Amino acid sequence: MAAPLKVLFVTSECAPFVKTGGLGEVIGSLPKALCRQGLDVRVIMPLYAGMPWQAFEPLEGILSVPMWFGMAHARVRLGRLPPSEVPVYFLEHHRYFDRPHLYGPPPEAYPDNLERFAFLSRGALELVKALAWIPDVIHAHDWQTALGPVYVNTVEWAQPLHGCATVYTIHNLAYQGVYDGKALFVTGLGPEHYHPREFEHFGTMNLTKAALYHSTVLTTVSPTYAHEIQTGAYGCGLDGILVERRGDLVGILNGIDTEEWNPATDPHLAAHFDVHDLAGKARCKAALQQEAGLPVRPEVPLLALVARLVPQKGVDVFAHALDTILGWDVQLIMLGSGDPEAERFFSSRARSRSDRFCAWFPFDDERAHRIQAGADFFVMPSRFEPCGLSQLYAMRYGTLPIVRATGGLADTVRTYDEATGVGTGFAFHDLRPDSLADTIGWAISTWYDRPAHIEVMRRRAMAQDHSWDRAASEYAQLYLAAYARRRGPGFPEADVRQREGMRGQRSGERFSGRRRSVRSALRAAK
């Protein structure tokens, strides 16, 4: 039997080893789901300070990586993505990665981040050559690994890796890897690459722009976000090249780890529950109210907001709506970390309204699980949201989202219809304090006036399938299309069919609903 399709993930984050947000969570789950589809998937990432170094197997030898100044040398350790057999190779370089922060002390960035992540991208390519494992597809993620597709098309020209298809995923276009144009030499590439088709972008060097130019295909993490970033409002200055490559850009909605986020087995909860028996959710609500120091009142709607305190999440708009919300008979719990001024503001308001508002800083993962289980409504007033995972966790736990209809929030939350009771949450469009407050008020009135609708919506939300298996099928089909585009002849599809015991149909044959198949989308662009 022919070998399976080989896919290399190059990433700066991967849960459970290290994560700062959605990127790490995606890389911690998607390779496992692809492995279940029958693909040979491997991950390469840095070995950071604070990770369990001794738990990983040191590989023999030294990896030499070409850099602008000569050779940089690293050791390599091997681990597995739990609970699976997916190999994770950790690049061990103390000067680059043995630091207290991944990217720098917030909100600052390390001044040598360009060099650090050039080493990661170039080192990943050198490692697979040293392992004699040549992938069919190299999947790079966000600006930290944007140089990977560039190197495949440049320094790997006429070398074994030049035949690899490259996939570049935009997890958040707001972060692009922008540096002074004079720093191009740090990448190891010559000045002939500093022009508007590649790195040059309004007088700066832009790593994401170069990846958009060089990658075989492009993806982002929801269909709506894929359309939004082709506009001036959401394109962050790159909408022009994204429109130019729109036929190569596919939005694939993120999934969630349904084993970690499972109210029937979650070890962090006071009680367990599922879509057939919601009694445990009421006990989780009471336990959360006690933990937050709020009166235990089952009849009062409990709102929650769990987010990084940054402008993207709309917390400034929420702050302006806060007094209106607290004027109603509700309870509110907030969890997050970020802007110190925002933390001080919300902490002060929580102290003055401790009978109905609790604010916890910094973020705590176990507490986030308890909030999702105990809350009645989950608020996400995002300015933009490439995909969003919190609303998926909320629905999994029977907590109805209240969201601004943007990006993945628009794709995953179906707004409530009072006439029929159809929906899985409440959505609004205009990001203003009054619009947010009105929508929260709408949810609260539904809680009091139409409790039967709340019950039905909860069960409907919990029954949604947001597992990674669906997204993995779509990625598997995308890899096939990228491989065929790069090499001409297609990869034997039998080798990427799901293993025995999985679903019988071909992986990711089509997008659900209005979305075309990945292969059809790419074929239409030719």
Buried (B, 14 or more C-beta within 10 A) or exposed (E): EEEBBBBBBBBBBBBBBBBBEBBBBBBBBBBBBBBBBBBBBBBBBBBBBEBEBEEBEEBEEEBBBBBBEEEBEBBBBEBBBEEBEBBBBBBBBEEBBBBEBBBBEBEEEBEBBBBBBBBBBBBBBBBBBBBEBBBBBBBBBBBBBBBBBBBBBBBBEEEEBBBBBBBBBBBBBBBBBBBEBEBBEBBBBEEEBBEEEBBBBEEBBBBBBBBBBBBBBBBBBBBBBBBBBBEEEBBBBBBEBBEEBBBBBBBBBBBBBBEBBBBEEBEBBBBBBBBEEBEBBEBBBBBBBEBBEBEEBEEBBBBBBBBBBBBBBBBBBBBEBBEBBBEBEBBBBBBBBBBEEBBEBBBEBBEEBEEBBBBBBEBBEEBBBBBBBBBBBBBBBBBBBBBBBBBBBBBBBBBBBBBBBBBBBBBBBBBBEEEEBBBBBBBBEEBBBEBBBBBBBBBBEBBEEBEEBBEBBBEBBBEBEBBBBBBBBBBBBBBBBBBBBBBEEEBBEEBBBBEEEBEEEBBBEBBEEEBEBBBBBBBEEE
